[in-house]
Amino acid sequence: MKLFEKTGKMALGSRLRLMTARITDDAAMIYGLYGVEFSPKWFPVFFVLSEDGENTITEIANEIGHSQPSVSKIIQEMTAAGLVQENRESPDKRRNVVALTKKGKKVSERIKVQCADVDAAIESIISEARHNLWEAIEEWEFLLEQKSLLRRVQEQKKLRESKDVQIVNYEDQYQAAFKSLNEEWISTYFQMEEADYKALDNPKGYILDKGGKIFVALYNNEPVGVCALIKMNDPDYDFELAKMAVSPKIQGKSVGWLLGQAVVNAAKELGASRIYLESNTALKPAINLYQKLGFKKVVGRSTPYERCNIQMELQLM
């Protein structure tokens, strides 16, 4: 169909629905071919009852992956057609047990013959096709169960948008952004402390002149994130990853990840063996980011920040 040649893979759902509708229309006529008055949408429920004998609506829903209301509606339709009966000889009236009627069992025998012919017909399609759709569907179901299409699209969106993010070295023109971005996130969760102002009011003297670095993330040439690599006067650590802040307006574009990578790479270039950081466990996205960068929890160090309740390190050598 020319439409799908134009739309490409983004119309996968529409194309599958069209194929499903075509097969369902044929299925309805196939039942008629075998003299069976039967709706194709009943088949999953009917098959389970044919195999198991009797089931509750909940058990059927779990077995076929449908909702309970959906299964209940199908049971009502099949009951009206005389194929199933509810609460058949159930000792517990609270359990809505469903089973095939005598008519349903006779239909089941006819459908078994029909199914053998349908299987053979599908096998003939598989033998003519270059790809085995049945096996492919099973594989796709597994892959989508591991990671949904929505999540995959979200990842691609983030990847595409992250390419528009530029990481640059700090310049004096970014001092206001360096301070405001940090003040924004700190004030959202905690309170500004004296140690914050030392770095934010004088980044050149407190960080850069002492051998540290500051990186700025630009999106459409606007500063949207910052992060510093601060030189430490400490026998255990060379540098501290600190003052990372990303504008909430730009979250979801991997800005924090790109800044973190820039800081870690800069530390490696400077010959650092270990990087230190302080944070708070309430900031779950930040902790997840640090762990993704390779940081691991350490204990037993003093801190100038009241908000700090977790300390982490990254070993580079």
N, C-alpha and C positions, 0 to 999 in steps of 0.2 A: 504494500500500500504506500502510495507516494507521500501521504501525510507523515508517516513514521520515518521516511527518508529525510524529510525536512526537520522534524523535531529531534531526531536522534534518540539517545537512550533516556532522555528526561521523560519520555512518554511511555516508559516501561509499564507502569500501572495500567494506563489506558489500553495498551496493546494486549496485555494479559487479560484484562476484562473483556476485550473484544473476542479473544480466542476462547475464553471461558464461556461467553454467551453462545458462540458458535457450537461448541461441544455440547453445552447444555441443551440447545435446541435439537441437536441430533439425538441426544440421549432420550429426550421425551418421545421422539418418534421410534427409537429403538425399542423402548418398553412396549409401545403399541405393536411393533413388529412381532413381539412374542406374546401378544394378547394379555399384557399386564397393564392394569390401570394404576399408574404409579408416577409420583412426582420425583424428578431427579434429586431435588434437595432433601428428600427423605432418606436417601440411600445410606449415609453414614450412621444414622440412628438405627435404621432397619438392620444394617449389617451387624452392628454390635449386639442387638437383641437376637439375631439369628445365631450368632456365635456363642453368646453367653447364656441364653435362655431367658434371664430376667435381670433387670438392673434398676437402680433408682435413677431419677433424672440427674442428680448430682454426679453419679458415677458415669453416666453416659456423657454428660457435658465434659467431664475431665478426660474421658477417653478420646473424644473426637476434637477437643479443643474449641468447643463452642460455649457460649454463655448459657446459663440455666434458663433464662427467659426464652432464648432461641429454641432450645431443646423442648421446652414446655409447649411452645407453639406448634412445633412439628408433631409432638405426641398428640396434641389435640386434633390436628388435621388427620393423622393416621388413625386415631380412634374413630373419627367420623367416617373414615373409609372402611372401618371394620377390621383393620390390620393389627391393632394392639388393644390391650385392655389394661387399665391402671388398677393398682391395689389387688391384684389377682392372688387370692389365697395368702395374703400377707398377714402374719401373726401380729406384726407391729403396725397399727394403722397410722402411726406417725411417719412411717417410711413410705413414700410414694413409689411403690414397686411397679414396674412396667414389664409386660411380657407380650409375646405375639399370641394372637388368637389362632384358632384352627385355620381360618382364612389366611391369616398372615403366614402361617407355616407352609401352606400350599403355594402361596406366592413366592416364598423363599426358595422352594424347590425349582420353580420355573426360572427364577432369577439366576440360580446357580448355572443352569444351562446357558442362559443369556451371557453371563459373566465369562464363561469359557470362550464364547465366540468373540466377545469384546476384547478379551486379553489377546486372542490370536490376531484380531484386526489391528490392535495397537502395536503388537510385535511386528506386523508387516510394515507399519509406518516407520518404526525404529530401524528396520533393516534397509529401508529405502533412504532414510535420512543420513546425513553426515554426522550428526550429533545425537546422542541418546538423551532426549528431553527428560525422560523419567529419572535417570540417574542425575542429570543436571539439576532438576528441581530439588531432589534430595540434598544435593550438595549446597545449593543456594539456601535452602531452609536452614541447614546447619550453620552456614556462614552468617546469615542474618540473625540467627539466634545468638551467636557469639557477639555480633556487633550490628545493631539495627541500621537500616538505611538512613534514618534520621541522624544517628550519631555519625555515620560516615560523611553525610553532607555537612554536618556541623564542623567536622575536622577539615574538610576541604575548604569550607568558607573561612575558617581560621587561618589555614595555610595560605590561601590567596590573599587575605587581608594583611597577614603578617609580612608579605612581600612589599607592602606599601609603607612599612615601618623602617625608618632609617636610624641606626645607632651612631651617634657622633660624640666626639670628645667635648667636654665642658668648655664653654667660653663665658666671659663676663656677662654677655647678653642673656645667659640662661640662669643667672643668679636668682632672679625673682621667681622663676618657674621652679627651681630647685627647692626654694624655701616654701612656696605656696603649695606645691604638690605634697611635700612631706607634712606640712601643717594640716592639710586637708585630711589625710588618712589617719594621722595620729589623733587629731581631735575627734574624729568619727568614733574611735574605739577607746581612746585613753585620754590623758592630759599631757600637754607639752611639759617637758622637764628641762632643767638647766643644761644637761648634757646635749639636748637637742639644739638649743640656741647656739651653743659653742660652734657646732658644725654648720648650722644653717645660716647664721649671721656672717660668718667669715669662712666660707668654703676654701678660698685660696690659701689663707694662712693656716687653717686647721687641717686641711686635707692635702691640697696640691703641693704646697711648699715643703711638706714633710715627706714627699715621695709617693703620695697616693694619686688616685685617678677618680674622675667622675665621668659617668656616661649619661647621655641624654637621648631619649627616644623621641624621634620626630615623626608625626603622622600628618601628612599634607603640610609639612614645614612648621607644624605647631608642636611645642614641647608637651608630651603627654605622659612621660615617665622618666624617672631618674634613678641612679644607683651609684654608690660610691665604693671605692676600694681604699680603705684607710690603712696607712702604715702603722703597725703596732710596735711598741717598745716592749717586747715580750719574748722570753726565751723559747716559748712553745709555739708561737704563731708569728708569721710574717705580716699578714694582712687581715683586716676584718671587712667582710661584706656588710655594708650598712647603708642606711638612708635610701632604701629602695621604696619607691612610691610610684603608683600608676594611677592615672585619672580614672575614676569609675565610669566616665563617659566612653572610654576606649577599651574596657575590659573585653576579653574574648578574642583578642587579636595577637596573643602570644607575646605581648610587650614585656611582661615580667621575665619570661623565658629568654627572650633575646637579650635583655639587659643582664640577666644572670650569666648567660654564656659569655657576654663581652667582658664582664668582670673576671670570671674564672680564666678566660684566655689571657687577659692582661696580667693576671697574677702569675701564670705560667711563664709568660714572656719575661717577667721580672725575676724569675728564678725562685719563686715561692715554693715552699714545700707543704705548707698547710694554711688554710684559710679558716677564719673563725667568724661566727655570727651569733647574734642574740635575737630572740623573737618571743612570741607569746602563742601558746597552743590554741587560743581562741581564734587565731588567724589561720584557719585550716587550709585555705587555698595557698597561702604563703608557705606553710610548712610542707605541703605537698610539692610545691615548686622546688624548695630547697632539697627535699629528698630526691626529686627527679634529677637535680643537678649533681647529686652524689653526697650531699651532706648527711652526717650521722650525729645522733645526740651524744653530748658529753655532759659531765656534771662536775661540780666542785669549784667553780670559778666565781669570783666576786664580780658584781656588775654595778654600774652607776645608775641603771634604770630600774625604777620600781615596777614597771610593766613587764619586765623580763621574767619569764618562768621556764624558758627552755634555751639551752645553748647547744650549738652544733658546730661541727668541723668538717672540712673537706681535705683529705690527704691527697696531695698532688704527686708526691714521689714515694 
